Amino acid sequence: MTRASRLIWLSCGLLLAANAHPGESSPHQLLDRMNEAVRQLDYEGRFVVQVGDRMDAIYIVHRVDGGAEKERVVSLTGKPREVIRSDEAVACLTSGRARTLNVGRGANGRSFSPLSGVTGEQLDRYYRMQSLPPGRVAGRDAYQLLIEPRDDLRFGYRLFLDQASYLPLRSVMFDEAQKTASQMMFVELRVDQQITPIERDISAMQVARATPSDDLPAERLKPPAWEFADLPPGFQLNVHRRRMLGENAGELEHFIFSDGLATVSVYVQPIGDDGVGLPPSSRLGAAGAVSRVLADHEVIVVGEVPARTLNWFAQQIRVASN
């Protein structure tokens, strides 16, 4: 998957919202309501994602059936692609003969939706939250919130939260110079009324049942081959994966870190025979990438954070001592 595609599907990190309802709720209380809304409500809509000069349109439908979440996310621009998620599996559908690609049998609660939640307690230590005058998005009245970093290791956000449903409607990410790095905005949203069924021609559960085994590859269960001497304040390891790249091609190791709002991925893989890798640093909109060579491996750090944070991860990684 290209970096631009990852930005589309993983733009969920942009819409973590909280706000204050005058005379009713604190920002933390509204944040709790948002967390409940994104998990428990049926909703359907279309939104646009702008990253740098690129703009993409996405369709999403989210349903809750017997307490279980189901989700369908479809790209409306570029190459046809959609993702279907259930509690049992995640399936990716692409155009062409091999239209169905099974991503995994366990979704592990990881959503491809742009609507995600965090707790106020997570944000308080490294971000300041401030209520701004209300706004209007997709024809819906919205509370507005400013989330500013307390240091220079993360970006800031301006967010809009639907007054009726508490669902996030818009997110603007801004960099250290207060310039817009990326943004996402719903142009149409329906909540709890005549929501389209998730499975039109395939379900994630059916795809999962076609998988011959539930067992994870043994390499994914092994402890990390790499470790970090020190992490930027607030960032914690959320996901660790290992997989073989092919016969005699070595192994790819993937780490995902988060401070509750910002996310950073670190990839480590053997240097190819041609010795050509990524440039030392690059940036596409809000997402930046840095790379370095270490012990015959290429380390690639990607995330929607300042360059200082990316370099911190790149310089602190080392071969595990165990």
N, C-alpha and C positions, 0 to 999 in steps of 0.2 A: 504494500500500500504506500502511495506517495505521501510526502509530508503534507501536501495540500489536502489530500483525502483524510489524513489523520486529523488535521485541523477541523475538518467538517464534522467527523464523527466524534471527536473528543472535545468539541467545543463546550461540552457540559460544564467544564471548569469555569466558564465565563459567567454562569448564571447562578451564583450562590448569593442569595439575597436576604436582607433583613430591613426592617423599617419601623417607624413609630407611628402609631395611630393616636392623634392628640386626645388626651383624656381617657384613653382606653388601655393601650398596651405599650410596653417597652419594646425597644428593638429586639431584645432577646425573645420576648414572648411571641412577637410576630414571626421571628425566624423559626420558632418551634412550629407555628401554624403552617408556615411554608413547607417545612420538612414533612408534615403530615399530608399536606395537599399534593405534593409531587408523587407521593407513594400511594395515596388512597383514592384520588379522584380519577374519573374518566375524562379525558380531554383529547382534543384533536385540533390540529392547526397547521399553518404554514409560516415559516420564518426565513429570514435571510441572514447570512453570515458574511461579514466583510473583513477580509484580512489583507492589509496593504491595498493594492489595486484590484484584487480579486474579490468577486462577489458570487456567492452560491445560494441557491434556494433549496430548502428542505421541507418535506412534509413529515409530520409525526402523528401517530395515534397511540394513546396509552389507555389500557383498560385494566380493571381489577375484577377478577372472576373468582368468587369464593375465597377472597383474601390473597389470591396469587396474581402477581403483576404480569401483564403481557404488553409488548411494545413493538411497534413497527416504525422504522425510520427510512425514508426514501429520498434519494437525491433527485431533485427536479432539474438540475443543470449538469452539464458535463456527461460523463459516461453513466448509463443507467446502473444504479446500485441500490440495494435496500438491505436492511438488517432487521431480522425478526428475533425478539428475545422473549423467553419465558423463564419460569423458575427452573425448568428442566434443561434448557439449552439455548444456544445462540446460533442462528443460521444467517449466512450472507448469500444474497441472490444477486447474480450479475447477468448481463445479457450474453447471448451466444448459445452455443450448443450445451456447454457445461454450465447451465444456468444456476445450479444450486451448489453452494460450497458450505459444508458443515464447519463451523468455527469451533464449536465445543459443546459438550453435553451439559456442562454445568455453567450457568450464567454467573453464579456466585454473587448475585445482587448487583453486578456492574452494569449500569445503564448506558445506552448510547444516546439517551435523551439530553437535550441542553438544559434540562431542569434537574438540578441536583441540590442536595442540602448539606449544610454543616451546622455545627453548634456555635452559639455566640461565645461560649467559653473558649473554643478553639481560636476564634478570631481576636478576642480581646487582647491577648498578649502581644500580638504582632501587627494588629490593625486597629485603627480608630474608626468608629461608626458614627455618622452624623446624618440626621434627617434633613432633607431638602424640601422645597415646596413641591406639592403633588404635580403630576403630569398626566399625560394621556397617551396610550399606546394601543394600536389596533382597535381604536374606538372604545377603549375601556379605561376608566379612571384608575390611576396608579399612584401609589406612594413612591417616593423617590429617596434613595439612600446613597450616601457617599462613603466609600470604604477606602481609607488612606493607610498606606504602610507606615509603620513606626520606624523603619530603617530603610536602607537603600538596597535591600536584597529581594524585593518583590515589587510588583506593579500595583496600581490602584484601580478601583472600579467605581462606576456610577451605575446604579441598578434601579429598576422599576418593578414594583410588586403589585399585582392586581388587587384592587381593593375588595372585589367581590369574592374571589377564590383563593387569594394569597399565592397564586402561581407567579413566578417571575415572568415578566413580559419583555424586558430589554436589558442588555448589559453592554456597557462601554468600558473597555480596558484602556488605561492611559499609562504612558511610560514616565520615566524620571523627569522629562521635560514637559509633562502635562499634555503631551500630544496623544491623540487617539491612535492606539496600536491595532485594535480590532474591535468589532462590535457585532452584536447579534440582536435581532428585533423580530418579534412576531408581527405579521401583517394580518393574520386571521387566527382566531382562537375560539373554540366552542368547548364548553365545560358541562359535563353531566347531561347532555341532551343529544339523542340520536347519533351517538358516536359510531363510526364505521367499524364493522368487525375486523379483528386483526388479520385472520387467515382468509385471504381471498383464494389463493391457489396452492398454498403450502403452509404448513405450520412448523415451527421450530421443533416441536415434539416429534413430528413424523420424521424429520431429518435426523434427529438424534437417535431414533430407534434404528436407523439404517447403519449406525456406527457399530462395528463388530465388538468393541470392547470398551468398558468403562475405565480401564486401568490407565493411569497416567504413565507416560514414558519414564523409565527409571531415572534418566538424567534430570528430569524436572524435580525429582524428589531429593536430589543430592544437595548438600550444603553449598553455599556460595564459594566459588574459587577466588573471588575478589572481595575486598572489604574496604572500608573508608576510615581513615585515621581520625577524621573529624567531619561533622556535618554542619551546614549553615544552621543557625539558631531557628528552631521551630520545625525543621523538616525531619520527617520520620519515614522509615521504609514501610511501604504499603504492600508492594508486590515484588516477588523475586521469581524469575523463570530461567531455566536452562534448557537448551535443545541442541541436538546435533545438526550441523549445517549440511552434512552429506559425508559420504565415504572419504576418509582421510582429509576432510576439509576443516576439521576442528569443531568447536562448540561456540554457540552464541549465548551470552549471559545478559539478562535484562533486569534492571532494577527500576522501580517506580517509587519516587519519594514525593511527599506532600506536606504542606504546612496547614492543611485543612481547606485551603483555597487554591494556592498555586501548586502546580505539579511539574516535576522534573523527571525525565527518563534518562537512564544511563545504559548504553549498550557497549559490550566488550566482545570483540571477535578477533580471530587471527588475521594478521595482515595477509592479503592475497598475494599470489605469485607475482603479479605485476607491480605490487608495492604501492598502488595508487589508492588513495582514500579520499576522504572529504577535505576541503580546505580547513585551515586552523580555526576559522570562525566564519559564520554567515548568519543572515537574519532574513526572515520572511514575515513581514508584518510584526505581530507580537512575539512570534516564535523565533528563538535564536538557537544556534548550534555551535558547539566548539568540539574540537577533536585533538587528540594527541596519541603518540605512539609510546607504548609501555610494554616491556618484556615481550617483544615480537607480537603484540596485540594492538589493535586500534580501539581507542576509547572514544565514544561519541556521546556527548551530553546534549539533550534537547529539552527545551521548555519555554514557556511564556513567562520568563523572568529576566531581570537585568543580566548583562554579560558577566558582571562580577559573581553572581550566584552560579552561573554555568561553569566559570573557571574554577570556582571553589570546589565543586564536585570533581572536575577533571584533575585537579592537582592533588586531591586528598585520597584518590583511589590507589590501592596497592594489592599485590598478591596476598591472599589470605594466609595467615600464619598457621592455621590448623592443618 
